[in-house]
Amino acid sequence: MTTPRDKLPQKSSHAEVDAFLQQVKSRPIVKLDKQRGRLLFAMDATASREPLWDRACHIQGRMFEETDALGGLDIQLVHYRGFMEFSSTPWMSNTEALLKHMTAIRCAAGQTQIARVLSHATKQDQPVNALVFVGDAMEEDPDALCKLAGELGILRIPVFIFQDGDNPIAERTFRQVARLSSGAWCRFDTNSAAQLRDLLCAVAVYAAGGQKALEKFGRERGGTVLKLS
């Protein structure tokens, strides 16, 4: 179990954000015409995230709200906490239902279960277009996680990791998982909530509608997301 932090995460550097945006742009979404996009959204709900949990849920909730108008996007929420607690919702497209599930989650002390998250993504009955993971720690075998990340890369399920905090051990592994799955890594920066919300939305928009939807979203939003298109 990791110890709670006593300070906010460091602000993401411009280089980190630019690198993340470029990686999102370069990932092809393989999706048949008229097929709904599917985004698996996974969260670490162990005790170390509790100090900033409500703020994180608010930012993530804005992502669901702002992608609701897109249509064609199903989201499954996954979280772990406590003693081997691991939970996933059905695939949902209703924003209110998603928010209800997410806001009901509370943090509990326990070990990370990132391997279960990655393995879970490979076992879905229909293709998953992207996996978003938000977490602050990594207490597992890095080699095992990298092996699973490679499998996700073969399945064309990119992992987009938002790291909450600045744990260097977690960062090294998170970057490797993102690279091997053909995804991207970025710091979860609660000091720039609007920017993080836009980055999360960009991944969701791309999963739902591909490059054209992303270009439209970039024109409407501007700022860092405009760089994507």
N, C-alpha and C positions, 0 to 999 in steps of 0.2 A: 504494500500500500504506500502510495506517495504522500508526502506531507503537504498541507495546504500552503498556497503561496500567500505572501503578505503584501504583494504589490501587483499592479496591473501588468500585463504583458508589454514588452517593448513594442513600439510602433513599427509596422512593416516598412522596410526601406523601399525606395522607388525601384531599385533593381529587382527586389523580390517580386513586387507587384507586376512589373513589366515582364519578368520571366514567366510568371504564372499566366498572364494574359496571352503571351506568345504561344505557350504550350497548349492552352485551351483551344486557341485558333487552329493549331496544327493537327488536332486530333479528329480524324474522320469519324462521323457518326454513321454507322451502318444500320439503315432502317428502311424497310420497304414502304412504298407509298401507302398512305392512309393508315399505317400502323402507328399505334400510340407509343410515344416515348416512355421509357421506364427508368426512373432514377431511384436508386437505393441510397437512403440517407441514414448514416450510422453515427451514433454518438457515444462517447465515453461518459458514463454517468457515475464514475467512482468519486470518492470523497474529495479528491484534490481539486475537482472542478466546481465544487459547491459555492465558493466565494463569488464566482461570476456566472453561476448557472442561469439565473433569471435574465441577466443581460444577454447571454448567448441565445436563450430561447426566444427573446424578443427579436433579435437579428434574424434568426432562422425562420421565425414566424413571418417576418416581412418578405422573405424569399417566397414562401408558399402563397402569400397574398398577391404578390406582384406577378407570379407566373400563372395564377389562376385564370387570367383572361386568355392565356395562350390556347387552352384546350389541348387535347392530345397528349397530356402528360400524367402518368400514374406514378405515385411516390409510395415507397414502403419505408417506414421508420424502423430502425433497428437500434437497440441500446443494450449495454451491459453494465452491471454494477454488482455490489455485494459479493456473496460467496457463490460464484459461478452462475449468477442470474443472467440470463440472456433472453431477450424478447424481441419479436418482430411482429409488426402489424400486417393485416392483409394489404394488398396493393389498393391504394385509394386515390381518387381524383378530387374529392370534396375537401376544400380548404378548411372548413369548420371542423370536420372530422380529424384532419391532420393536426390542427392546432389543439384540439381537445386531447388527443393522445399525447402530444409532446409536452404540453403544460402540466399533465398529470404525473410526469416522470420526476422523481426525486432522487438525489444522489445518495449513495451508500458506499461505505468503505469496502474495498475489494481490489483484486488484481485485474490487470488489463486482459482483454479477450479479443485482441485484434485478429488473431488467426481464425477465430470462429466467424468474425465478420467477413473476412476475405473468403473463407470456405463457403459461407452462406450464399455469397454472391454467385458462386459457380454452380449452385444446386437449384436455381430457379427454373421453373418449367417453361418460361419464355425468355427471350434474350433481354439482358439488362444493358441499357445504353451508357450508363455511367454510375459510379459509386462515389459518393461524397462521404468522407470521414472527418469528424471533428473530435480531437482528443489532445491530451497534454503529456501523456506518458507512454512508455513502452517497456514492459517487464517480461518479455517473452524472448524466444530464440530468434535472433534476427535472420538467421539462415532459413528457418522455417517460413517466416513471413515473406522473405524474398522469393522462395520457391512458389508460394501461393500467388505472389504478385506476378511472377512469370506466367503462371497458368492463366491468370486474368488477362494478361497481355495477349496470349494466344487466342483467348475467347473474345478479344476486342471489347473488354470491359475496363476502361481507364479508371484509375483511382485518383480522385482529386482530394488531397489532404490539406485540411486547415488546422495548423498546429496552434493550440491554445497555450501560450507561454513560451519559454526559451530553453527547455530541457535539451542539452546537447546530444545526449544518447538517443533520445526519441527523434530528434531532428535528423540524425544520420540515417536511421532506419526508415523514417518516413520519406525522406528524399529518395532512398533506394526503391522503396515500394512504389512510389509514384513513377519513377523512371522505368522500372521493369514492366509496369502495367501500361505504359504509354500515357500516363496521367500527368499530374502536376502537383507541386507542393507550394503552399503559401502560409504565412503566419496568420493566425486568428487574432486580429488586432482590434480589441474592444475600444481603443482610443479613436479608431476611424470606423465607426459602426456603419456609416453610409457606404463607405468604400467596400467593406466586407459584404454587406448586403448585395451590392451590385455584382461583386465577383461570384457570389453564390447564385444569384439570379442568372448570370451569364452561363454558368454550367447548366442550370436547369433549362434555360431557353434553348441552348444548343442541343440538349438531349431531346427536347420536345420537337424542335423544328429544323435542326441542322443549321447550315451556314446562312441561308436566307433569313431565317428568324433571328439569328444572332446579329446580322447586319441591321435589320430593322430596329432591334432593341438598342443597338449601339447608337443609331441616329437619334433615337428618342431620348436616351439617357445621357449621352455625351460623356465627358470626363474619361476615366480610366477604361470604361467599357467600350467607348468609341474606338480605342486602339485595337480592339479585337477584330473590327471589321474594316 
